[in-house]
Amino acid sequence: MLKRLFWWTVFAAAFGYCEALVVVYIRRLCGMAPGLDYQQVWAARHLAWNGPSIIAEMTRLGVCQTEQTREVATLLLLIGPACAAGRTGRERLGIFLYTFALWDETYYLFLKLWTDFPLTLTAADIYFLLPFAWFGPVWFPVLVVMPALILLSLRLLGTRSR
């Protein structure tokens, strides 16, 4: 399994790269200055920082529906290969969680390299727009959720040392 995880790591990192590119273009299209977090952008536009306001502004900018469908496609691109490659339900879930977590971590890494966002781990981000706007500080997915998913995935895949 460890040998197979190498290729899942490559896949997740490449996908994180592609996802970061999409967000680079979206940020430019929406006039977001490099480095600014979303809460700062909303404040500069005199908008409330909450779920309905996030959806309303993304709709006004003409990117909400596109972003929502991209999020569905992203999940399918992570779930599909995991389901095709996994031999059991447990292995499929483990592969999905592993690639999801690494995809997200590399997404933030490449976004930082190209846009200088986030400036800090306390920067506000919009995580997902489905089924509603999920948002919060960057540290939460980067330091809590994704590392926990990686550990859980490795346990599911049986790669821990005995």
PyMOL CGO cylinders between C-alpha atoms (Angstrom):
from pymol import cmd
from pymol.cgo import CYLINDER

trace = [
    CYLINDER, 0.00, 0.00, 0.00, 2.84, 2.44, 0.73, 0.3, 1, 1, 1, 1, 1, 1,
    CYLINDER, 2.84, 2.44, 0.73, 4.07, 2.11, -2.86, 0.3, 1, 1, 1, 1, 1, 1,
    CYLINDER, 4.07, 2.11, -2.86, 0.54, 2.85, -4.12, 0.3, 1, 1, 1, 1, 1, 1,
    CYLINDER, 0.54, 2.85, -4.12, 0.27, 5.85, -1.80, 0.3, 1, 1, 1, 1, 1, 1,
    CYLINDER, 0.27, 5.85, -1.80, 3.24, 7.41, -3.57, 0.3, 1, 1, 1, 1, 1, 1,
    CYLINDER, 3.24, 7.41, -3.57, 1.14, 7.69, -6.75, 0.3, 1, 1, 1, 1, 1, 1,
    CYLINDER, 1.14, 7.69, -6.75, -1.88, 8.93, -4.81, 0.3, 1, 1, 1, 1, 1, 1,
    CYLINDER, -1.88, 8.93, -4.81, 0.38, 11.60, -3.32, 0.3, 1, 1, 1, 1, 1, 1,
    CYLINDER, 0.38, 11.60, -3.32, 1.53, 12.62, -6.80, 0.3, 1, 1, 1, 1, 1, 1,
    CYLINDER, 1.53, 12.62, -6.80, -2.08, 12.70, -8.01, 0.3, 1, 1, 1, 1, 1, 1,
    CYLINDER, -2.08, 12.70, -8.01, -3.27, 14.75, -5.02, 0.3, 1, 1, 1, 1, 1, 1,
    CYLINDER, -3.27, 14.75, -5.02, -0.43, 17.26, -5.34, 0.3, 1, 1, 1, 1, 1, 1,
    CYLINDER, -0.43, 17.26, -5.34, -0.99, 17.70, -9.09, 0.3, 1, 1, 1, 1, 1, 1,
    CYLINDER, -0.99, 17.70, -9.09, -4.69, 18.17, -8.49, 0.3, 1, 1, 1, 1, 1, 1,
    CYLINDER, -4.69, 18.17, -8.49, -4.00, 20.68, -5.71, 0.3, 1, 1, 1, 1, 1, 1,
    CYLINDER, -4.00, 20.68, -5.71, -1.83, 22.57, -8.20, 0.3, 1, 1, 1, 1, 1, 1,
    CYLINDER, -1.83, 22.57, -8.20, -4.66, 22.67, -10.76, 0.3, 1, 1, 1, 1, 1, 1,
    CYLINDER, -4.66, 22.67, -10.76, -7.23, 23.75, -8.17, 0.3, 1, 1, 1, 1, 1, 1,
    CYLINDER, -7.23, 23.75, -8.17, -4.96, 26.55, -6.97, 0.3, 1, 1, 1, 1, 1, 1,
    CYLINDER, -4.96, 26.55, -6.97, -4.60, 27.75, -10.57, 0.3, 1, 1, 1, 1, 1, 1,
    CYLINDER, -4.60, 27.75, -10.57, -8.37, 27.99, -10.89, 0.3, 1, 1, 1, 1, 1, 1,
    CYLINDER, -8.37, 27.99, -10.89, -8.58, 30.08, -7.71, 0.3, 1, 1, 1, 1, 1, 1,
    CYLINDER, -8.58, 30.08, -7.71, -5.75, 32.33, -8.92, 0.3, 1, 1, 1, 1, 1, 1,
    CYLINDER, -5.75, 32.33, -8.92, -7.85, 33.11, -12.00, 0.3, 1, 1, 1, 1, 1, 1,
    CYLINDER, -7.85, 33.11, -12.00, -11.04, 33.56, -9.98, 0.3, 1, 1, 1, 1, 1, 1,
    CYLINDER, -11.04, 33.56, -9.98, -9.33, 35.95, -7.57, 0.3, 1, 1, 1, 1, 1, 1,
    CYLINDER, -9.33, 35.95, -7.57, -8.00, 37.99, -10.51, 0.3, 1, 1, 1, 1, 1, 1,
    CYLINDER, -8.00, 37.99, -10.51, -11.37, 37.94, -12.28, 0.3, 1, 1, 1, 1, 1, 1,
    CYLINDER, -11.37, 37.94, -12.28, -13.08, 39.17, -9.10, 0.3, 1, 1, 1, 1, 1, 1,
    CYLINDER, -13.08, 39.17, -9.10, -10.50, 41.92, -8.48, 0.3, 1, 1, 1, 1, 1, 1,
    CYLINDER, -10.50, 41.92, -8.48, -9.05, 40.47, -5.27, 0.3, 1, 1, 1, 1, 1, 1,
    CYLINDER, -9.05, 40.47, -5.27, -5.67, 41.92, -4.43, 0.3, 1, 1, 1, 1, 1, 1,
    CYLINDER, -5.67, 41.92, -4.43, -2.83, 39.44, -3.82, 0.3, 1, 1, 1, 1, 1, 1,
    CYLINDER, -2.83, 39.44, -3.82, -2.46, 38.43, -0.19, 0.3, 1, 1, 1, 1, 1, 1,
    CYLINDER, -2.46, 38.43, -0.19, -5.82, 39.73, 1.01, 0.3, 1, 1, 1, 1, 1, 1,
    CYLINDER, -5.82, 39.73, 1.01, -8.04, 37.24, 2.73, 0.3, 1, 1, 1, 1, 1, 1,
    CYLINDER, -8.04, 37.24, 2.73, -11.72, 37.00, 1.92, 0.3, 1, 1, 1, 1, 1, 1,
    CYLINDER, -11.72, 37.00, 1.92, -12.87, 38.75, 5.07, 0.3, 1, 1, 1, 1, 1, 1,
    CYLINDER, -12.87, 38.75, 5.07, -10.66, 41.73, 4.13, 0.3, 1, 1, 1, 1, 1, 1,
    CYLINDER, -10.66, 41.73, 4.13, -12.09, 41.74, 0.60, 0.3, 1, 1, 1, 1, 1, 1,
    CYLINDER, -12.09, 41.74, 0.60, -15.64, 41.69, 1.96, 0.3, 1, 1, 1, 1, 1, 1,
    CYLINDER, -15.64, 41.69, 1.96, -14.83, 44.49, 4.43, 0.3, 1, 1, 1, 1, 1, 1,
    CYLINDER, -14.83, 44.49, 4.43, -13.32, 46.63, 1.65, 0.3, 1, 1, 1, 1, 1, 1,
    CYLINDER, -13.32, 46.63, 1.65, -16.57, 46.16, -0.27, 0.3, 1, 1, 1, 1, 1, 1,
    CYLINDER, -16.57, 46.16, -0.27, -18.61, 47.05, 2.83, 0.3, 1, 1, 1, 1, 1, 1,
    CYLINDER, -18.61, 47.05, 2.83, -20.20, 43.61, 2.95, 0.3, 1, 1, 1, 1, 1, 1,
    CYLINDER, -20.20, 43.61, 2.95, -21.07, 41.49, 5.95, 0.3, 1, 1, 1, 1, 1, 1,
    CYLINDER, -21.07, 41.49, 5.95, -18.83, 38.47, 6.51, 0.3, 1, 1, 1, 1, 1, 1,
    CYLINDER, -18.83, 38.47, 6.51, -21.37, 35.65, 6.72, 0.3, 1, 1, 1, 1, 1, 1,
    CYLINDER, -21.37, 35.65, 6.72, -22.66, 32.77, 4.62, 0.3, 1, 1, 1, 1, 1, 1,
    CYLINDER, -22.66, 32.77, 4.62, -25.54, 34.55, 2.85, 0.3, 1, 1, 1, 1, 1, 1,
    CYLINDER, -25.54, 34.55, 2.85, -23.32, 37.55, 2.05, 0.3, 1, 1, 1, 1, 1, 1,
    CYLINDER, -23.32, 37.55, 2.05, -20.63, 35.28, 0.63, 0.3, 1, 1, 1, 1, 1, 1,
    CYLINDER, -20.63, 35.28, 0.63, -23.15, 33.56, -1.66, 0.3, 1, 1, 1, 1, 1, 1,
    CYLINDER, -23.15, 33.56, -1.66, -24.69, 36.92, -2.67, 0.3, 1, 1, 1, 1, 1, 1,
    CYLINDER, -24.69, 36.92, -2.67, -21.31, 38.47, -3.55, 0.3, 1, 1, 1, 1, 1, 1,
    CYLINDER, -21.31, 38.47, -3.55, -20.13, 35.42, -5.46, 0.3, 1, 1, 1, 1, 1, 1,
    CYLINDER, -20.13, 35.42, -5.46, -23.44, 35.48, -7.36, 0.3, 1, 1, 1, 1, 1, 1,
    CYLINDER, -23.44, 35.48, -7.36, -23.07, 39.20, -8.08, 0.3, 1, 1, 1, 1, 1, 1,
    CYLINDER, -23.07, 39.20, -8.08, -19.57, 38.56, -9.42, 0.3, 1, 1, 1, 1, 1, 1,
    CYLINDER, -19.57, 38.56, -9.42, -20.97, 35.84, -11.69, 0.3, 1, 1, 1, 1, 1, 1,
    CYLINDER, -20.97, 35.84, -11.69, -18.88, 33.02, -10.24, 0.3, 1, 1, 1, 1, 1, 1,
    CYLINDER, -18.88, 33.02, -10.24, -21.11, 31.35, -7.63, 0.3, 1, 1, 1, 1, 1, 1,
    CYLINDER, -21.11, 31.35, -7.63, -22.77, 28.74, -9.85, 0.3, 1, 1, 1, 1, 1, 1,
    CYLINDER, -22.77, 28.74, -9.85, -19.50, 28.04, -11.66, 0.3, 1, 1, 1, 1, 1, 1,
    CYLINDER, -19.50, 28.04, -11.66, -17.70, 27.60, -8.33, 0.3, 1, 1, 1, 1, 1, 1,
    CYLINDER, -17.70, 27.60, -8.33, -20.42, 25.33, -6.97, 0.3, 1, 1, 1, 1, 1, 1,
    CYLINDER, -20.42, 25.33, -6.97, -20.33, 23.06, -10.01, 0.3, 1, 1, 1, 1, 1, 1,
    CYLINDER, -20.33, 23.06, -10.01, -16.50, 23.08, -9.92, 0.3, 1, 1, 1, 1, 1, 1,
    CYLINDER, -16.50, 23.08, -9.92, -16.70, 21.90, -6.30, 0.3, 1, 1, 1, 1, 1, 1,
    CYLINDER, -16.70, 21.90, -6.30, -18.98, 19.01, -7.32, 0.3, 1, 1, 1, 1, 1, 1,
    CYLINDER, -18.98, 19.01, -7.32, -16.58, 18.11, -10.14, 0.3, 1, 1, 1, 1, 1, 1,
    CYLINDER, -16.58, 18.11, -10.14, -13.62, 18.29, -7.74, 0.3, 1, 1, 1, 1, 1, 1,
    CYLINDER, -13.62, 18.29, -7.74, -15.28, 15.88, -5.33, 0.3, 1, 1, 1, 1, 1, 1,
    CYLINDER, -15.28, 15.88, -5.33, -16.14, 13.51, -8.18, 0.3, 1, 1, 1, 1, 1, 1,
    CYLINDER, -16.14, 13.51, -8.18, -12.55, 13.66, -9.42, 0.3, 1, 1, 1, 1, 1, 1,
    CYLINDER, -12.55, 13.66, -9.42, -11.39, 12.66, -5.94, 0.3, 1, 1, 1, 1, 1, 1,
    CYLINDER, -11.39, 12.66, -5.94, -14.08, 10.04, -5.29, 0.3, 1, 1, 1, 1, 1, 1,
    CYLINDER, -14.08, 10.04, -5.29, -14.06, 8.38, -8.73, 0.3, 1, 1, 1, 1, 1, 1,
    CYLINDER, -14.06, 8.38, -8.73, -10.43, 7.23, -8.83, 0.3, 1, 1, 1, 1, 1, 1,
    CYLINDER, -10.43, 7.23, -8.83, -10.58, 6.17, -5.17, 0.3, 1, 1, 1, 1, 1, 1,
    CYLINDER, -10.58, 6.17, -5.17, -13.63, 4.01, -5.89, 0.3, 1, 1, 1, 1, 1, 1,
    CYLINDER, -13.63, 4.01, -5.89, -12.03, 2.57, -9.02, 0.3, 1, 1, 1, 1, 1, 1,
    CYLINDER, -12.03, 2.57, -9.02, -8.73, 1.76, -7.29, 0.3, 1, 1, 1, 1, 1, 1,
    CYLINDER, -8.73, 1.76, -7.29, -9.91, 0.62, -3.89, 0.3, 1, 1, 1, 1, 1, 1,
    CYLINDER, -9.91, 0.62, -3.89, -10.51, -3.08, -3.39, 0.3, 1, 1, 1, 1, 1, 1,
    CYLINDER, -10.51, -3.08, -3.39, -12.86, -2.71, -0.42, 0.3, 1, 1, 1, 1, 1, 1,
    CYLINDER, -12.86, -2.71, -0.42, -15.12, 0.01, 0.91, 0.3, 1, 1, 1, 1, 1, 1,
    CYLINDER, -15.12, 0.01, 0.91, -12.60, 0.70, 3.66, 0.3, 1, 1, 1, 1, 1, 1,
    CYLINDER, -12.60, 0.70, 3.66, -9.77, 1.05, 1.14, 0.3, 1, 1, 1, 1, 1, 1,
    CYLINDER, -9.77, 1.05, 1.14, -11.87, 3.29, -1.12, 0.3, 1, 1, 1, 1, 1, 1,
    CYLINDER, -11.87, 3.29, -1.12, -12.67, 5.57, 1.81, 0.3, 1, 1, 1, 1, 1, 1,
    CYLINDER, -12.67, 5.57, 1.81, -9.04, 5.58, 2.92, 0.3, 1, 1, 1, 1, 1, 1,
    CYLINDER, -9.04, 5.58, 2.92, -7.78, 6.50, -0.54, 0.3, 1, 1, 1, 1, 1, 1,
    CYLINDER, -7.78, 6.50, -0.54, -10.41, 9.22, -0.88, 0.3, 1, 1, 1, 1, 1, 1,
    CYLINDER, -10.41, 9.22, -0.88, -9.60, 10.76, 2.51, 0.3, 1, 1, 1, 1, 1, 1,
    CYLINDER, -9.60, 10.76, 2.51, -5.85, 10.59, 1.82, 0.3, 1, 1, 1, 1, 1, 1,
    CYLINDER, -5.85, 10.59, 1.82, -6.08, 12.27, -1.59, 0.3, 1, 1, 1, 1, 1, 1,
    CYLINDER, -6.08, 12.27, -1.59, -8.65, 14.81, -0.37, 0.3, 1, 1, 1, 1, 1, 1,
    CYLINDER, -8.65, 14.81, -0.37, -6.40, 15.86, 2.51, 0.3, 1, 1, 1, 1, 1, 1,
    CYLINDER, -6.40, 15.86, 2.51, -3.22, 16.07, 0.43, 0.3, 1, 1, 1, 1, 1, 1,
    CYLINDER, -3.22, 16.07, 0.43, -5.08, 17.87, -2.36, 0.3, 1, 1, 1, 1, 1, 1,
    CYLINDER, -5.08, 17.87, -2.36, -6.23, 20.51, 0.11, 0.3, 1, 1, 1, 1, 1, 1,
    CYLINDER, -6.23, 20.51, 0.11, -2.81, 20.94, 1.72, 0.3, 1, 1, 1, 1, 1, 1,
    CYLINDER, -2.81, 20.94, 1.72, -1.06, 21.35, -1.65, 0.3, 1, 1, 1, 1, 1, 1,
    CYLINDER, -1.06, 21.35, -1.65, -3.84, 23.68, -2.83, 0.3, 1, 1, 1, 1, 1, 1,
    CYLINDER, -3.84, 23.68, -2.83, -2.99, 26.08, 0.01, 0.3, 1, 1, 1, 1, 1, 1,
    CYLINDER, -2.99, 26.08, 0.01, 0.74, 25.72, -0.66, 0.3, 1, 1, 1, 1, 1, 1,
    CYLINDER, 0.74, 25.72, -0.66, 0.44, 26.63, -4.34, 0.3, 1, 1, 1, 1, 1, 1,
    CYLINDER, 0.44, 26.63, -4.34, -2.09, 29.39, -3.65, 0.3, 1, 1, 1, 1, 1, 1,
    CYLINDER, -2.09, 29.39, -3.65, 0.40, 30.92, -1.22, 0.3, 1, 1, 1, 1, 1, 1,
    CYLINDER, 0.40, 30.92, -1.22, 3.18, 30.72, -3.82, 0.3, 1, 1, 1, 1, 1, 1,
    CYLINDER, 3.18, 30.72, -3.82, 1.12, 32.40, -6.57, 0.3, 1, 1, 1, 1, 1, 1,
    CYLINDER, 1.12, 32.40, -6.57, -1.07, 34.92, -4.74, 0.3, 1, 1, 1, 1, 1, 1,
    CYLINDER, -1.07, 34.92, -4.74, 0.59, 35.29, -1.34, 0.3, 1, 1, 1, 1, 1, 1,
    CYLINDER, 0.59, 35.29, -1.34, -2.71, 34.12, 0.13, 0.3, 1, 1, 1, 1, 1, 1,
    CYLINDER, -2.71, 34.12, 0.13, -2.89, 33.32, 2.93, 0.3, 1, 1, 1, 1, 1, 1,
    CYLINDER, -2.89, 33.32, 2.93, -0.59, 35.86, 4.52, 0.3, 1, 1, 1, 1, 1, 1,
    CYLINDER, -0.59, 35.86, 4.52, -0.99, 34.03, 7.83, 0.3, 1, 1, 1, 1, 1, 1,
    CYLINDER, -0.99, 34.03, 7.83, -2.74, 30.91, 9.05, 0.3, 1, 1, 1, 1, 1, 1,
    CYLINDER, -2.74, 30.91, 9.05, -5.35, 33.14, 10.72, 0.3, 1, 1, 1, 1, 1, 1,
    CYLINDER, -5.35, 33.14, 10.72, -6.45, 34.51, 7.32, 0.3, 1, 1, 1, 1, 1, 1,
    CYLINDER, -6.45, 34.51, 7.32, -10.13, 33.95, 6.52, 0.3, 1, 1, 1, 1, 1, 1,
    CYLINDER, -10.13, 33.95, 6.52, -10.97, 31.62, 3.67, 0.3, 1, 1, 1, 1, 1, 1,
    CYLINDER, -10.97, 31.62, 3.67, -14.07, 30.30, 1.97, 0.3, 1, 1, 1, 1, 1, 1,
    CYLINDER, -14.07, 30.30, 1.97, -13.78, 26.52, 2.19, 0.3, 1, 1, 1, 1, 1, 1,
    CYLINDER, -13.78, 26.52, 2.19, -16.79, 25.43, 0.13, 0.3, 1, 1, 1, 1, 1, 1,
    CYLINDER, -16.79, 25.43, 0.13, -19.99, 26.93, -1.25, 0.3, 1, 1, 1, 1, 1, 1,
    CYLINDER, -19.99, 26.93, -1.25, -22.02, 23.71, -1.10, 0.3, 1, 1, 1, 1, 1, 1,
    CYLINDER, -22.02, 23.71, -1.10, -24.55, 23.16, 0.27, 0.3, 1, 1, 1, 1, 1, 1,
    CYLINDER, -24.55, 23.16, 0.27, -23.95, 26.62, 1.81, 0.3, 1, 1, 1, 1, 1, 1,
    CYLINDER, -23.95, 26.62, 1.81, -20.92, 28.85, 2.34, 0.3, 1, 1, 1, 1, 1, 1,
    CYLINDER, -20.92, 28.85, 2.34, -18.38, 27.27, 4.69, 0.3, 1, 1, 1, 1, 1, 1,
    CYLINDER, -18.38, 27.27, 4.69, -15.72, 29.70, 5.86, 0.3, 1, 1, 1, 1, 1, 1,
    CYLINDER, -15.72, 29.70, 5.86, -13.18, 30.22, 8.58, 0.3, 1, 1, 1, 1, 1, 1,
    CYLINDER, -13.18, 30.22, 8.58, -9.48, 30.59, 9.29, 0.3, 1, 1, 1, 1, 1, 1,
    CYLINDER, -9.48, 30.59, 9.29, -6.94, 28.80, 7.11, 0.3, 1, 1, 1, 1, 1, 1,
    CYLINDER, -6.94, 28.80, 7.11, -5.35, 27.12, 10.15, 0.3, 1, 1, 1, 1, 1, 1,
    CYLINDER, -5.35, 27.12, 10.15, -8.41, 24.96, 10.70, 0.3, 1, 1, 1, 1, 1, 1,
    CYLINDER, -8.41, 24.96, 10.70, -8.21, 22.83, 7.54, 0.3, 1, 1, 1, 1, 1, 1,
    CYLINDER, -8.21, 22.83, 7.54, -4.40, 23.07, 7.25, 0.3, 1, 1, 1, 1, 1, 1,
    CYLINDER, -4.40, 23.07, 7.25, -3.47, 22.20, 10.84, 0.3, 1, 1, 1, 1, 1, 1,
    CYLINDER, -3.47, 22.20, 10.84, -6.51, 20.29, 12.14, 0.3, 1, 1, 1, 1, 1, 1,
    CYLINDER, -6.51, 20.29, 12.14, -8.86, 18.75, 9.59, 0.3, 1, 1, 1, 1, 1, 1,
    CYLINDER, -8.86, 18.75, 9.59, -6.47, 17.58, 6.85, 0.3, 1, 1, 1, 1, 1, 1,
    CYLINDER, -6.47, 17.58, 6.85, -3.79, 16.13, 9.17, 0.3, 1, 1, 1, 1, 1, 1,
    CYLINDER, -3.79, 16.13, 9.17, -6.58, 14.28, 11.03, 0.3, 1, 1, 1, 1, 1, 1,
    CYLINDER, -6.58, 14.28, 11.03, -7.91, 12.94, 7.71, 0.3, 1, 1, 1, 1, 1, 1,
    CYLINDER, -7.91, 12.94, 7.71, -4.43, 11.79, 6.71, 0.3, 1, 1, 1, 1, 1, 1,
    CYLINDER, -4.43, 11.79, 6.71, -4.03, 9.92, 10.00, 0.3, 1, 1, 1, 1, 1, 1,
    CYLINDER, -4.03, 9.92, 10.00, -7.50, 8.39, 9.68, 0.3, 1, 1, 1, 1, 1, 1,
    CYLINDER, -7.50, 8.39, 9.68, -6.84, 7.40, 6.07, 0.3, 1, 1, 1, 1, 1, 1,
    CYLINDER, -6.84, 7.40, 6.07, -3.56, 5.71, 6.97, 0.3, 1, 1, 1, 1, 1, 1,
    CYLINDER, -3.56, 5.71, 6.97, -5.32, 3.80, 9.71, 0.3, 1, 1, 1, 1, 1, 1,
    CYLINDER, -5.32, 3.80, 9.71, -8.06, 2.72, 7.30, 0.3, 1, 1, 1, 1, 1, 1,
    CYLINDER, -8.06, 2.72, 7.30, -5.46, 1.66, 4.77, 0.3, 1, 1, 1, 1, 1, 1,
    CYLINDER, -5.46, 1.66, 4.77, -3.55, -0.34, 7.37, 0.3, 1, 1, 1, 1, 1, 1,
    CYLINDER, -3.55, -0.34, 7.37, -0.23, 1.44, 6.82, 0.3, 1, 1, 1, 1, 1, 1,
    CYLINDER, -0.23, 1.44, 6.82, 0.59, 2.04, 10.49, 0.3, 1, 1, 1, 1, 1, 1,
    CYLINDER, 0.59, 2.04, 10.49, 3.53, 0.14, 11.87, 0.3, 1, 1, 1, 1, 1, 1,
    CYLINDER, 3.53, 0.14, 11.87, 2.74, -2.83, 14.10, 0.3, 1, 1, 1, 1, 1, 1,
]
cmd.load_cgo(trace, "trace")
